[in-house]
Amino acid sequence: MLCRSTREDVRREPSTLSALLLVILVDTSHTSHTQARTGVQRVCRRLLQSLPAEPGGFPITWDPFEQSWRPLAEDERKQLDQEEPGRRRSASWTWRQRVRGWLRRGSARVVTEMPSASGLIVPEIFSTQVAAAFPFLATTVRGPRVALFHDAIALKLPELTPTKTVARFPGYLRDLLDFDGVAAVSEDSRVALHEWWQWLEVKPTPPLVCIPLGIDAPRKDPSLARATALPVVLCVGTFEGRKNHDALLEACESLWSRGLDFELRLIGMAPSPGQNPVLARVRHLQTTGRRLRYDGPVDDATLSAAYHECSFTVYPSLMEGFGLPVLESLSYGKPCVCSARGALGESAGAGGCLTLESVDSTSLARGLESLLQRPAHREALATQARGRRLRTWGDHATDLLAWMRGLPVRSKR
């Protein structure tokens, strides 16, 4: 389902894209060169997989060594399809890929390898280098060029965002002005970008709409689940400041100290593991005998099994652009304790969640205790979760293409 502000745009007659689309280029410059399986990478992969046969999604990358856009090579396609989790978020190019690019630089065959396309989708948060290369696609892309906008967290929580990301972000928001349209993944993100552009007093701005993301269908294989005698609380998320693991660990420690018997299971990447304060605290609590399990990043089958096995989930994040783990939890019929604010409130509002006005340690402890001590409350929320109709990646791709069909191509490239 589209956000209210988008519906009228989708109902317009096609003006630029024909009813029969041939191919849509999808920029995967970062995702095809990283082991990370965090939010943006998942969006990129799932969107590409969910585009219908017509138009077909055609992944491309900007090759900084070849200095050209090109289709993915076999090793890059394997990286894109790889389901095994990695422990590095940054993009990296192998020496083989670098040499291949240097040798191909200036080759005429590069142009012939790029198909003529009726649209471009950029689902990633692109770098300055990639932004400068988008004009080179002007002769290849006949139709509208659209970007997904994920969040404005770098502006709202700069103290909890990597310094390089904060420095790049204002330029990134300006670069979005060059697209024919921008699709925000939540209404909260749409409003944030709209307000930033208003503050800049830039005109004209490209059409800006909200098209919420989808989620994977839950794996129904009962063999993935195992019976647990102890309540298990699952938390899925990268160990970084805004994910608020410190408050969660403090909340759980207070409950364990009062005699509540449950297991906290953590899944997610821990950047800079040797210096990560959250990981250090997890290790310390484990040495004291607390029922705390940390699995690191896991593959899809292990994640699915974890959702099956848990009693409920908690997502203590301070701020998100969308919050995939909340809806993933609901898709398995498992209640989620999370914030009532922003994009998380949008995802949680239709039922199945215990929402909190604050996600400080005291509030989190009360929320967790409520579901641990009141099975009837937990089951009522689980019933709400099972009754929700959740958007799929196919829904997201269909709505995105429907909106693109009505987008005029702006004269300024």
ZAMARMAR-47158 format. One record per atom (N, C-alpha, C): x, y, z. Coordinates in steps of 0.1 Angstrom, whole numbers, padded with zeros to 4 digits, always signed. Each point is the difference from the previous one (the first is absolute). Layout:
ZAMARMAR-47158
XYZ...
end
This chain:
ZAMARMAR-47158
+0008-0012+0000-0008+0012+0000+0009+0012+0000-0003+0010-0009+0007+0012+0000-0004+0010+0011+0009+0009+0004-0003+0010+0009-0010+0010-0007-0008+0006+0008-0011+0009-0005+0004+0010-0011+0012+0005+0003+0005+0011-0009+0004-0005-0014+0001-0014-0002+0004-0006-0012-0011-0004-0009-0012-0003+0005-0010-0007-0008-0004+0008-0012-0002+0013+0000-0004+0007-0011+0011+0000-0011+0013+0000+0004+0010-0001-0010+0000-0013-0008-0003-0011+0007+0000-0013-0006-0012-0001-0010-0011+0007+0002-0011-0002-0009+0001+0008-0013+0010+0008-0001+0001+0008-0013+0004-0009-0012-0004+0004-0012+0003-0008-0012+0015+0001-0002+0005-0011-0006+0014+0000-0004+0004+0012-0009+0011+0007+0003+0004+0011-0009+0014-0002-0006+0008-0008+0007+0014-0001-0005+0003-0015-0002-0003-0009+0009+0002-0014-0001-0011-0006-0008+0002-0008-0010-0010-0006-0007-0007-0011+0008-0011-0005-0004-0007-0010+0008+0008-0013+0000+0008-0003-0010+0009-0011+0000+0014+0005+0001+0005-0003+0012+0014+0005+0003+0010-0012-0003+0011+0004-0005+0010-0010-0004+0010-0004+0011+0006+0011+0005+0010-0003+0011+0002+0013+0008+0002-0003+0013+0002+0011+0010+0014-0003+0006+0009+0010-0002+0013-0001+0006-0001+0002+0015+0008-0008+0008+0000+0001+0014+0014+0002+0005+0003+0011+0006+0014+0002+0005+0003-0008+0012+0010-0009-0001+0004-0009+0011+0015+0002+0003+0005+0012-0003+0014+0003+0001+0006-0004+0014-0007+0002+0011+0005-0003+0013-0004-0015+0004-0012-0003-0003-0005-0013+0005+0007-0012-0007+0004+0002-0013+0007-0011-0007+0015-0001+0004+0004+0009+0010+0014-0001+0004+0001+0001+0016-0010-0005+0006+0001+0000+0015-0006-0013+0005+0005-0005+0011-0005-0012+0007-0012+0003+0009-0002+0013+0003-0011+0004+0009-0013-0005-0005-0009-0003+0010-0014-0004-0003-0009+0008+0009+0004+0013+0002-0009+0009+0008-0011+0006-0008-0007+0009+0005-0013+0005-0006+0001+0004-0014+0009+0010-0004+0000+0005-0013+0004-0011-0010+0010-0009+0004+0004-0011-0009-0012-0010-0002-0008-0002+0010-0011-0009-0002-0011+0006-0009-0002+0013+0002-0009+0007-0009+0004-0001-0015+0013+0002-0002+0005+0000-0014-0002-0014-0006+0004-0010+0008-0001-0014-0005-0015-0004-0003-0008+0003+0010-0014-0005-0001-0008+0008-0011+0003+0013-0001-0006+0007-0011+0004-0006-0014+0012-0002-0001+0005-0005-0013-0007-0014-0003-0001-0008+0010-0006-0013-0002-0015+0001-0002-0006+0010+0004-0015+0001+0000-0005+0008-0013+0009+0006-0007-0005+0007-0012-0005-0011-0010-0012+0003-0006-0006-0010-0010+0009-0002-0012-0003-0011-0008+0008-0003-0012+0000+0012-0010-0011+0007+0000-0002+0012-0008-0005+0012+0008+0008+0009+0004+0014+0002-0004+0009-0009+0008+0011-0005-0006+0009-0007+0008+0010+0009+0007+0004-0004+0012+0010+0008+0007+0014-0004-0004+0008+0009-0004+0013-0002-0006+0010+0006+0009+0008-0007+0008+0009+0006+0010+0013+0005-0007+0004+0012+0004+0012+0006-0005+0008+0005+0011+0013+0004-0003+0009+0006+0010+0008+0010-0007+0004+0010+0008+0010+0010-0004+0013-0006+0003+0009-0002-0010+0013-0006+0002+0010+0012+0001+0005+0003+0012+0009+0012+0001+0014-0003-0006+0003-0012-0003+0013-0003-0007-0002+0000-0015-0011-0004-0005-0003+0001-0014-0005+0013-0004-0005+0008+0011-0006+0013-0003-0012-0001-0009-0008-0009+0003-0012-0002-0009-0011-0008+0008-0012+0002-0005-0011-0009+0005+0000-0012-0008-0003-0012+0006+0000-0012-0008-0009-0010+0007-0004-0011-0007-0007-0011+0007+0009-0007+0010-0006-0008+0009+0008-0007+0010+0008-0011-0007+0012-0002+0005+0008-0012-0004-0005-0012+0008+0004-0012-0003-0005-0012+0007+0003+0000+0015+0012+0004+0003+0003+0001+0015-0008+0010+0007-0004+0011-0006-0009+0010+0006-0014-0005+0001-0005-0008-0010-0013-0006+0001+0000-0010+0012+0010-0007+0001+0001-0010+0011-0001+0007+0014+0007+0011+0001+0000+0008+0012-0015+0005+0003-0006+0004-0011-0014+0006+0001-0009-0011+0005+0002-0013-0004-0009-0011+0003+0004-0007+0013+0012+0003+0005+0005-0006+0012-0009+0002+0012-0004-0011+0006-0008+0001+0012+0008-0002+0013+0012-0005-0001+0008-0001+0013+0003+0014+0005-0001+0002+0013+0002+0013+0006+0015+0004+0000+0003+0012-0001+0013+0005+0001+0002+0009+0013+0012+0003+0003+0003+0008+0012+0006+0014-0004+0000+0004-0012+0005+0013-0005-0011+0007-0007-0002+0013+0004-0011+0008-0007+0005+0007-0012+0013+0004+0000+0005+0008-0011+0001-0009-0013+0001+0007-0012+0002-0006-0012+0015-0002-0003+0003-0011-0006+0014-0003-0003+0001-0006-0014+0011+0003-0008+0002-0005-0013+0013-0008+0001-0001-0012-0005+0011-0009-0001+0011+0005-0010+0012-0005+0002+0010+0004-0010-0003-0005-0014-0007-0011-0001-0004-0005-0013-0010+0010-0007-0009+0005+0008-0010+0009-0005+0006+0013-0003+0010+0005+0007+0007+0012-0003+0008-0001-0013+0007-0010-0001+0008-0002-0012-0009-0001-0012-0011-0008+0001-0009-0001-0011-0006+0014-0004-0002+0008+0009-0005+0014-0003+0010+0008-0007+0013-0001+0005+0011+0008-0006+0002-0004-0015-0001-0013-0002+0003-0005-0014-0012+0003-0009-0012+0002+0005-0011+0002-0009-0003+0015-0001+0007+0009+0007-0003+0014-0001+0001+0005-0014-0010+0007-0004+0000+0006-0014-0004-0010-0011-0004-0012+0004-0003-0010-0010-0014+0003-0006-0002-0001-0013-0012+0004-0007-0011-0011+0003+0004-0012+0004-0010-0010+0002-0008+0003+0013+0005+0008+0009-0008+0003+0012-0013+0007-0004+0000+0008-0009-0013+0007-0004-0010-0010-0005+0005-0009-0008-0010-0010-0006-0005-0010+0010+0006-0001+0011-0004-0009+0011-0012+0006+0008-0001+0012+0000-0011+0007+0008-0013+0000-0009-0010-0005+0005-0013+0000-0008-0007+0013+0001-0007+0003-0011-0008+0012+0001-0012-0002+0009-0002+0008+0010-0009-0002+0011-0012+0010+0000-0011-0004+0005-0011+0009+0001-0002+0005+0015+0010-0001+0008+0000+0005+0013+0012-0004+0008+0003+0007+0011+0011-0002+0009-0005+0000+0014+0003-0010+0008-0003+0001+0015+0013-0001+0007+0002+0009+0010+0011+0001+0008-0004-0003+0015+0001-0012+0005-0005-0004+0013+0011+0002+0011+0012+0004-0004+0011+0001+0010+0002+0015+0004+0007+0001+0011+0004+0014+0004+0014+0002-0007+0000+0007-0011+0011+0000-0009+0011+0010+0005+0012-0003-0004+0011+0009+0003+0001+0012-0009+0009+0009+0004+0003+0012-0009+0005-0004-0014+0008-0010+0000+0006-0005-0012-0011-0006-0009-0009-0008+0005-0011-0006-0008-0009+0011-0004-0003+0010+0008-0009+0011-0003+0005+0008-0012+0013+0002-0001+0006+0007-0011+0000-0008-0013-0003-0013+0001+0000-0009-0012-0014-0001-0006-0010+0004+0008-0014-0003-0005-0003+0007-0014+0006+0012-0002-0003+0006-0014+0005-0008-0011+0010-0009+0002+0005-0008-0011-0011-0010-0005-0011-0002+0008-0010-0009-0004-0011+0007-0008+0002+0013-0003-0011+0007-0006-0004-0005-0014+0010-0005-0008-0004-0005-0013-0005-0015+0001+0003-0006+0011-0005-0014+0001-0014-0001+0006-0004+0009+0009-0013-0001+0006-0009+0010-0006-0010-0005-0007-0010+0008-0007-0011+0006+0009-0003-0008+0011-0011+0003+0009+0005+0007+0013-0009+0000+0010+0003+0007+0012+0011-0007+0009+0007+0008+0007+0010-0005+0009-0005+0003+0014-0001-0011+0008-0006+0002+0014+0010-0005+0010+0000+0006+0012+0008-0005+0011-0009-0003+0012+0004-0010+0008-0007-0003+0012+0007+0008+0011-0008+0006+0009+0006+0007+0011-0004-0007+0013+0010-0004+0008-0002-0008+0011-0002+0007+0013+0008+0010+0004-0002+0007+0012+0009+0012+0001-0003+0008+0010+0008+0012+0003+0007-0001+0013+0003-0012+0004+0006-0002+0013+0013+0008+0002+0008+0001-0011+0013+0007+0001-0002+0015+0004-0012+0005-0004-0003+0014+0004-0005+0001+0014-0009-0010+0004-0007+0001+0013+0008-0006+0011+0009-0010-0002+0008-0005+0010+0015-0001-0004+0006+0012-0003+0014+0000-0005+0009-0006+0010-0003+0001+0013+0009-0005+0010+0001-0015+0000-0010-0007-0006+0000-0014+0000+0002-0006-0014+0005+0009-0009+0002-0004-0014+0015+0002-0003+0006-0009-0008+0014+0001-0004+0003+0014-0006+0011+0005+0004+0004+0014-0004+0000+0002-0015+0005-0010-0008+0000+0001-0014-0014+0001-0006-0009-0008+0006-0014+0001-0005-0006+0013+0003+0002+0006+0011-0005+0013+0004+0006+0011-0010+0012-0001-0003+0007+0010-0009-0006-0001-0014-0003-0012-0005-0005-0002-0013-0014+0003-0002-0008-0001+0011-0015+0000-0001-0006+0012-0006+0004+0012+0003-0007+0012-0006+0002+0000-0015+0012-0004-0005+0003-0001-0014-0009-0011-0007-0002-0011+0007-0008-0010-0005-0015+0004-0002-0005+0008+0010-0013+0005-0001-0002+0010-0012+0011+0008-0002+0000+0009-0012+0000-0008-0013+0008-0011+0000+0001-0009-0012-0013-0006-0004-0009-0002+0010-0013-0006-0003-0009+0010-0008+0003+0012+0000-0007+0010-0008+0001-0002-0015+0010-0007-0004+0002-0002-0014-0008-0012-0006-0007-0007+0009-0008-0011-0005-0013+0004-0005-0007-0008-0008-0013+0003-0005-0011-0003+0011+0004-0007+0010-0010-0003+0011+0008-0007+0011-0005+0002+0012+0006-0006+0012-0011-0007+0008+0002-0013+0003-0010-0008+0007+0006-0003+0014-0006+0006+0010+0004-0002+0014-0007-0013+0005+0007-0007+0009-0004-0014+0004-0010+0001+0011-0002+0012+0006-0010+0002+0011-0005+0014-0001-0012+0003+0006-0005+0014+0000+0009+0008+0009+0006-0005+0010+0009+0008+0009+0012+0004-0008+0006-0009-0009+0011+0004-0008-0004+0010-0011-0012-0002-0005-0004+0010-0010-0001+0014+0005-0006+0001+0012-0001+0013+0006+0013+0006+0003+0010-0008+0005+0013+0005+0004+0007+0006-0012-0001-0007-0012+0007+0005-0012-0007+0012-0005-0014+0000+0000-0007+0012-0005+0003+0012+0009+0001-0001+0013+0004+0011+0009+0014+0005-0003+0009-0009-0003+0014+0004-0003+0001+0008-0012-0007-0005-0011-0001+0008-0012-0006+0014+0002-0011+0000+0008-0006+0013+0003+0010+0009+0007+0007-0005+0009+0010+0008+0007+0011+0006-0009+0004-0008-0010+0009+0004-0010-0005+0011-0009-0014+0000-0001-0007+0009-0009+0004-0002-0015+0001-0013-0003+0003-0004-0014-0013-0002-0008+0000+0004-0012-0011-0002-0009+0005-0001-0015-0006-0009-0008-0010-0009+0004+0006-0013+0006-0008-0007+0007+0004-0013+0006-0007-0011-0008+0007-0012-0001-0007-0011-0007-0012-0005+0008-0009-0007-0006-0011-0006+0007+0005-0009+0012-0006+0001+0011+0004-0007+0012-0012-0007+0006+0001-0013+0001-0011-0008+0005+0005-0011+0010-0010-0006+0006+0003-0011+0010-0005-0013-0006+0009-0009-0002-0003-0014-0004+0006-0009+0010-0007-0005+0010+0006-0009+0010+0006-0012-0006+0010-0005+0008+0007-0013-0004-0009-0012+0002+0005-0011-0004-0007-0013+0002+0009-0008+0009-0004-0013+0003+0008-0009+0008-0001-0014-0007+0010-0008+0004+0000-0014-0005-0012-0008+0006-0006-0009-0008-0009-0009+0006+0007-0009+0010-0006-0003+0012+0006-0008+0010+0002-0014-0005+0010-0007+0004+0002-0014-0003-0008-0008+0009-0008-0009-0006-0010-0007+0008+0005-0014+0004+0012-0004-0003+0005-0013+0003+0001-0002+0015-0009-0009+0005+0000-0002+0015+0013-0005+0006+0008-0006-0009+0013-0005+0005+0010+0011+0004-0003+0012-0004+0008+0011+0003-0001+0004+0015-0011-0004+0006-0003+0004+0014+0003-0011+0009+0004+0003+0012+0002-0010+0011-0007+0005+0012-0005-0009+0008-0006+0004+0013+0010+0005+0010-0004+0011+0007+0009+0005+0010-0008+0001+0013+0007-0005+0011-0007+0000+0013+0000+0014+0006+0010+0008-0005+0001+0013+0006-0004+0011-0010-0007+0011+0005-0004+0010-0010+0013+0006-0006-0001+0002-0013+0011+0006-0008-0004+0013-0006+0007+0011+0003-0002+0013-0006+0010+0002-0010-0004+0003-0013+0009+0001-0011+0001+0015-0004+0013+0004-0002+0003+0013-0005+0009-0001-0013-0005+0006-0011+0007-0001-0013+0005+0014-0003+0013+0003-0001+0004+0013-0004+0015+0002+0001+0006+0008-0008+0014+0003+0001+0004+0007+0013+0012-0004+0005+0004+0006+0012+0006+0014-0003-0008+0010+0000+0004+0014-0002-0009+0009+0009+0005+0012+0003-0006+0009+0010-0015+0001+0000-0005+0004-0012-0015+0003+0000-0008-0013+0001+0005-0012-0001-0007-0012+0002-0003-0002+0015+0007+0007+0009-0004+0001+0014+0002-0013+0008+0010-0008-0004+0002-0013+0007+0004+0003+0015+0007+0011+0002+0004+0002+0014-0012+0001+0010-0011+0007-0005-0012+0001+0008-0007-0013+0002+0000-0008-0011-0006-0013+0001+0008-0009+0010+0013+0000-0001+0008-0009+0009-0002+0005+0015-0001+0013+0002-0002+0005+0013-0014-0004+0005-0010+0000-0009-0014-0004+0004+0000-0015+0004+0006-0008-0009+0001-0014+0003+0007-0004+0013+0011+0007+0002+0008-0002+0013-0009+0003+0012-0008+0011-0001-0009+0003+0012-0010-0011+0002-0005-0006-0011-0010-0011+0001+0006-0013+0005+0012-0003-0005+0007-0012+0005+0004+0002+0015+0004+0012+0004+0003+0002+0014-0012-0001+0010-0012+0002-0006-0012-0002+0008-0006-0014-0001+0008-0009-0007-0004-0014+0000-0008-0005-0012-0003+0009-0010-0007-0005-0011+0009-0009-0009-0005-0011-0004+0008-0010-0007-0004-0001-0014+0009+0005-0009-0003+0000-0014+0014+0002-0007+0000-0003-0013+0012+0001-0008-0002+0012-0010+0011+0008-0001+0000+0010-0010+0010-0005-0011-0006+0000-0012+0008-0005-0012+0002+0012-0009+0013+0003-0003+0004+0011-0009+0005-0005-0013-0005+0006-0011+0005-0003-0013+0003+0013-0008+0012+0000-0006+0003+0012-0007+0015+0002-0001+0004+0008-0009+0015+0004-0002+0005+0009+0011+0012-0002+0004+0007+0008+0010+0011+0007-0007-0001+0012-0005+0011+0007-0007+0012+0002+0010+0012-0001-0005+0012+0001+0008-0001-0008+0013-0001-0014-0001-0003-0008+0011+0011+0001+0011+0012+0003-0003+0010+0002+0010-0001+0012+0009-0008+0010-0005-0002+0012+0007-0015+0004+0002-0009-0010-0002-0014+0003+0001-0004-0001+0014-0005+0012+0006-0003-0001+0014-0013-0008+0003-0009-0002-0009-0012-0008+0003+0005-0015+0000+0008-0004-0009+0005-0014+0000+0008-0003+0012+0008+0010+0005+0007-0002+0012-0009-0002+0012-0011+0008+0000-0009-0002+0012-0008-0013-0001-0003-0005-0012-0006-0013-0002+0009-0011+0005+0013+0001-0003+0010-0010+0005+0000+0000+0015+0000+0012+0006+0001+0001+0014-0012-0006+0007-0012+0003-0005-0012-0006+0006+0000-0015-0002+0005-0005-0011+0001-0015-0001+0009-0006+0010+0011+0007+0003+0009-0006+0010-0006+0000+0014-0010+0008+0003-0007+0000+0013-0011-0010+0001-0002-0007-0011-0010-0011+0000-0014+0004-0005-0001+0012-0005-0014+0004-0005-0003-0008-0013-0013-0002-0001-0005-0007-0012+0000+0009-0012+0011+0001-0006+0002+0010-0011+0007-0007-0012-0006-0001-0011+0006-0007-0012+0002+0010-0011+0012+0000-0005+0003+0009-0012+0005-0008-0011-0007+0000-0012+0003-0008-0011+0007+0007-0011+0002+0014+0001+0006+0007-0011-0010+0001-0012+0005+0004-0012-0008-0001-0012-0003-0014-0003-0012-0003-0005-0004-0014-0004-0006-0001-0013-0001-0012-0006-0007-0001-0013-0015+0000+0002-0007+0000-0011-0015+0001+0000-0006-0012+0008+0005-0012-0002-0006-0011+0006+0001+0000+0015+0012+0005+0005+0002+0001+0015-0009+0011+0005-0001+0011-0007-0008+0011+0005-0015-0004+0000-0004-0008-0010-0014-0005+0000-0003-0009+0012+0010-0009+0003-0002-0009+0011+0000+0008+0014+0008+0011+0000+0000+0008+0013-0014+0007+0002-0006+0004-0011-0014+0006+0002-0009-0011+0004+0001-0011-0006-0009-0011+0004+0001-0004+0015+0012+0000+0005+0003-0005+0013-0003+0011+0011+0001+0012-0003-0001+0010+0011-0015+0002+0005-0001+0005+0012-0013+0003+0006-0006+0013-0006+0009+0010-0001-0003+0013-0006+0013+0007-0003+0000+0011-0007+0012+0007-0003+0000+0014+0006+0011+0006+0000+0002+0014+0004+0009+0007-0010-0004+0012-0003+0008+0008-0010+0001+0014+0007+0011+0002+0008+0001+0012+0008+0005+0013-0007+0001-0001-0013+0006+0011-0008-0006+0013+0003+0009+0011+0000-0005+0013+0003-0007+0006-0012+0004-0004-0012-0005+0006-0013+0003-0009-0011-0010-0001-0010+0002-0008-0012-0006+0007-0011+0004-0004-0012-0007+0005-0012-0012-0008-0003+0000-0013+0004-0011-0009-0002-0001-0010+0011+0010-0008+0003-0001-0010+0011-0004-0013-0005+0008-0007-0009-0004-0013-0005-0002-0010+0011+0009-0001+0010-0002-0011+0010-0013+0001+0008-0006+0011+0001-0013+0001+0007-0011-0008-0009+0000+0003-0013-0010-0007-0008+0004-0014-0002+0012-0004-0001+0004-0014-0001-0004-0008+0012+0001+0006+0012-0005-0006+0012-0015-0003-0001-0008+0010-0004-0014-0002-0001-0004-0010-0011+0008-0001-0010-0003-0010-0011+0001-0014+0006+0008-0003+0010+0000-0013+0007-0010-0001+0011-0008+0010+0002-0010+0000+0010+0006+0003+0014+0012+0006+0001+0006+0003+0012-0001+0015+0003-0005+0003+0012-0001+0015+0004+0014+0006+0001+0000+0013-0001+0012+0008+0000-0001+0012+0010+0010+0001+0008+0000+0012+0009+0009+0010-0007-0005+0012-0003+0007+0010-0008-0005+0014+0003+0006+0010-0006-0003+0014+0002-0014+0003-0007-0007+0009+0005-0013+0004-0006+0002+0012-0009+0012+0005-0001+0003+0012-0008+0005-0002-0014-0002+0010-0008+0006+0000-0014-0004-0012-0008+0009-0005-0009-0003-0011-0009-0003-0013+0008+0006-0002+0011-0003-0012+0008-0015+0000+0004-0005+0012+0004-0014+0001+0004-0009-0003-0012+0005+0004-0012-0008-0003-0012-0001-0015-0002+0011-0007+0002-0001-0015-0002-0007-0007+0011+0001+0005+0012-0006-0006+0011-0015+0003+0002-0005+0011-0005-0013+0006+0003-0012-0009-0002+0001-0009-0010-0012-0008-0004-0001-0013+0009+0008-0001+0010-0002-0011+0010+0011-0010+0000+0001-0008+0011+0010-0010+0002+0012+0005+0008+0001+0012+0003+0012+0006+0007-0004+0006+0013+0009-0001+0009+0000+0008+0013+0008+0012-0003-0006+0012-0002+0008+0012-0003+0003+0009+0012+0011+0006+0000+0005+0008+0011+0002+0014-0004-0004+0010+0008+0003+0014-0003+0015+0003+0001+0007-0008+0009+0014+0002+0002+0006-0014+0000+0012-0001-0006+0007-0013+0000+0012+0001+0009-0001+0007+0011+0011+0000+0010-0001-0014+0008+0010-0002+0008+0001-0013+0006-0012-0003+0010-0005+0010+0007-0011-0002+0009-0013-0004-0008-0002+0007-0011-0012-0003-0008+0001-0014-0007+0012-0003-0005+0002-0013-0006-0002-0011+0010+0005+0002+0013-0002-0011+0010-0014-0002+0003-0008+0011+0001-0014-0002+0002-0007-0007-0011+0003+0003-0012-0006-0006-0012+0003-0015+0000+0013-0003+0002+0004-0014+0000-0006-0008+0011-0001+0006+0012-0006-0007+0011-0015-0002-0002-0006+0009-0007-0015-0002-0003-0002-0012-0008+0008-0002-0011-0002-0012-0008+0005-0013+0006+0010+0001+0008+0006-0012+0007-0010-0005+0011-0006+0009+0007-0008-0003+0011-0015-0002-0003-0004+0005-0012-0014-0001-0003-0002-0007-0014+0000-0014+0001-0002-0007-0013-0012+0003-0007-0011+0004+0007-0013+0003-0007+0002+0013-0009+0007+0009+0005+0003+0013-0007+0009-0004-0012+0010-0008+0002+0009-0004-0011-0008-0007-0011-0009-0009+0004-0008-0007-0010-0010+0009-0007-0005+0010+0007-0009+0009-0007+0007+0008-0011+0012+0004+0003+0008+0007-0010+0004-0009-0012+0003-0013+0004+0003-0009-0011-0012-0003-0009-0012+0000+0006-0012-0001-0009-0001+0012-0009+0003+0012+0005-0001+0012-0008+0011-0001-0012+0012-0005+0004+0010-0001-0010-0004-0010-0011-0005-0011+0004-0004-0010-0010-0012+0005-0009-0007+0009+0005-0012+0006-0008+0004+0011-0009+0012+0005+0000+0004+0011-0009+0003-0005-0014-0003+0009-0009+0004-0003-0014+0012+0009-0003+0011-0006-0001+0013+0007-0001+0004+0001-0015+0006+0011-0004+0005+0002-0013+0011-0009-0004+0000-0004-0012+0011-0009-0005+0010+0009-0008+0011-0006-0004+0009+0007-0009-0006+0002-0014-0008-0010-0004-0008+0002-0012-0009+0012+0000-0007+0002+0011-0008+0012+0002+0008+0013-0002+0012+0000+0006+0008+0012-0001+0005+0002-0014+0004-0010-0007+0005+0001-0014-0012+0004-0009-0011-0006+0002-0012+0004-0008-0004+0015+0001+0000+0004+0013-0004+0014+0002+0010+0010-0005+0013-0004+0001+0011+0009-0004-0001+0001-0016-0002-0011-0007-0001+0001-0014-0013+0008-0005-0011-0002+0007-0012+0007-0003+0002+0015+0001+0007+0004+0011+0003+0014+0001+0009+0005-0010+0010-0008-0004+0010+0005-0010-0007+0002-0013-0010-0008-0003-0007+0002-0013-0006+0014-0002-0003+0006+0011-0006+0014-0002+0010+0011+0002+0013-0003+0001+0010+0010+0002+0005+0006-0013+0000+0013-0002+0006+0006-0011+0015+0001+0002+0007-0001-0011+0015+0001+0001+0003+0015+0000+0007+0004+0010+0004+0014+0001+0011+0004-0010-0001+0012-0004+0009+0005-0011+0014+0001+0005+0002+0003+0013+0013+0002+0006+0006-0014+0004+0010-0004-0005+0006-0014+0003+0011+0001+0010
end
